[in-house]
Every structure is written in C-alpha cells, then in structure tokens.
Amino acid sequence: MSLTFSGPLPVHTVHTVHTVRPVRRVRHEVRDGMAVIAFSAVASSGLAAALMLFLSLVA
C-alpha cells in the first residue's frame, strides 16, 4: 500500500492576537499615587475619630 500526494500539504497557522497596552504616562502614576494618599488620609482620620468617639463614650 502506498500513499501519494498530488498537491501541497495544508499548512495550519495559529493566529495570535497581540494586545497593545497603552503607555502609562507619569501623570497617570501621579494620579494613582495621589488617590492612594487621599484614601489613606481619609481612612486613618476616620479610624482616629471613631476611636476618640468610642473612648469618650466609655470613659
């Protein structure tokens, strides 16, 4: 038994999708940093106020 091919073999190609991430600029990094600083300030102030209120009610 012999096999003969009369044409080119099919070529399977794998298509990859490359997503291009946008370039993060310095202002984006600064904005994110300022958001972290603001959240930290509000959270710590709120916790301090809650502790002061709790201690004033207990004592």
ABEGO torsion letter per residue (X at the ends): XBBBBABBBBBBBBBBBBBBBBBBBAAAAAAAAAAAAAAAAAAAAAAAAAAAAAAAAAX
